Amino acid sequence: MDRRTVLKGLAGAGGLALTGGLSAPAIAQGAAARTLRFVPQANLANFDPIWGTQYVVRNAAAMVWDTLYGIDSSLKPQRQMVESEEVTDDGTTWTFKLRSGLKFHDGEPVLSKDVVASLTRWSARDPMGLMIKALQQELTAVDDRTFKWVLKQPFPKMLYALAKNNSPCGFIMPERIAQTDPFKQITDYVGSGPMKFVKGEWVPGAKAVFEKFADYVPRQEKASWLAGGKQMQLDRIEWIVMPDPATAAAALQNGEVDWWENPIADLVPVLKKNKNISVDIGDPLGNIGSFRMNHLFAPFNDVRARRAVLMALSQEDYMRAIVGDDTALWKPLPGFFTPETPLYSEVGGEILKGKRDFDAAKKLLAESGYSGQPVTCIVAQDQPITKAMGDVTADLLKKLGMNVDFVATDWGTVGSRRAQKTAPGQGGWNMFHTWHAGADCINPAPYTAIRANGDKAWFGWPNSPGTEKEVASWFEAKSLDEEKAAIGRLNKAALDDVVYAPTGFFLSYTAWRKNVSGVTKGPLPFFWGVSKSA
């Protein structure tokens, strides 16, 4: 649905009428106040937070599974499931002790063997986990509450790796679930987090339900992002899937839902006029749009074809498609790192600046050997962000002379299909769109999408030794100046080889009913501390 259709639909409905119906039987006022109805960014099509990296899965998983450490709003790791840790003077042996009283949703205690199995599965998929795994000598349970990680050499960012909020997070599962092949999806969703997943009420494409875990013991510190005391004020959280923005806006105005994660910018003025609704920027660190290319197959296995895209790509076109005409909501991004953070860099970003050069781009594309084969673009239509970018990309590639095979699908299908390494004509793909939270792009440690280590890289599997060299340089840096120098070289290398094409930096809104309190800003919706009055 384009912007004009959305606004027309709202006007025709008087800005209020809800089509499709969310009617439910009347429930007691007290129970209603303890149930939050939330419209997530997308359908929860699968629910394995290690197998994939979709934010919608991570957001749900943060309620169900806990982590050993949690990143706080100052981007520092804090203890979560861990009571204490010790590291030897040479930095090679870490010994961790779990908090007492940790319990899974099935009533079983959380034991060190569960942690070992969970970290083993996580480290097979996560970029930082893979780095630790490469240094690992052993990961063992010492006793029920103590486990030890012995490395061949120090890994100073160990606690950050275990705390980070980008996918896949180091979620702890029961051993029997964590022993699932990391490249196959789990089917059992038992965690130890503050909310239980109600599998029996899960209707992919429509609804997912979470209920308060009575035996969860929060930390005593104040909650801050994924750190601190996750105090649940709600008994039940219902995720109501609404791909149509006009329907979601009407439902929020009617009070049929309580919180809409990411309203599109064009509907924000309508929502702000409603005295019962609060609207704000969801995360000041924003997002980075991504045009992700498959480096395994033509045409984008040739760097000249990828660079042709950068030469012709207009970030303004992409950003205006996402956020509309409010220039305060976006900015051009001639690089990969979050603006206004210490490591932001524009080194090597000239290719994304200035007038777009279609003639030079077409010439470079021809030199790459492109000869009219279909370019399979898989574009999620139920995500306003990806749909907007996909429409711009289809026009861009056609102007470059490419034969566009536009596959309009849903976000869950994109999440599954992008993991396929088969050829584009055999179920694979050439490009897809996504976005990366600014909190994930402040440095290379949590930044999955910037890694370019071939088969071990994120979807698209870029292989750029120059980029990987500078990632290593950043990890080895001894000062902020050294870090900045490494990031400048990394930014240039990643643009030269086009690890992916950044489409710009943008801010997103979130909106909730004013009888809901405790909504905080950050890279994901934090449900602890949120309450609702009748």
Secondary structure, DSSP 4 states (H G I P E B T S, - for coil): --HHHHHHHHHHTTTTPPSS--------HHHHHTEEEEE-SS------TTT---HHHHHHHHHHS-BSEEE-TTS-EEESSEEEEEE-TTS-EEEEEEPTT-B-TTSPBP-HHHHHHHHHHHHTTSHHHHHHHHHEEEEEEEETTEEEEEESS--TTHHHHHH--SSSP-B---HHHHTS-TTS--------SSEEE-GGG-BTTTEEEEEE-TT----SSPPBTTBS------SEEEEE----HHHHHHHHHHTS-SEES---GGGHHHHHT-TTEEEEES-TT-EEEEEEE-TTSTTTTSHHHHHHHHHH--HHHHHHHHHTT-GGGEE--SSSS-TTSTT---TTGGGGSSS--HHHHHHHHHHTT--S-EEEEEEESSSHHHHHHHHHHHHHHHHTT-EEEEEEE-HHHHHHHTT--S-GGGT--SEEEEEEEGGGSSSSSS-GGG--BGGGSSTT--B-HHHHHHHHHHHH--SHHHHHHHHHHHHHHHHHTTSSEEEEEE--EEEEETTEE----SSS---TT-EE--
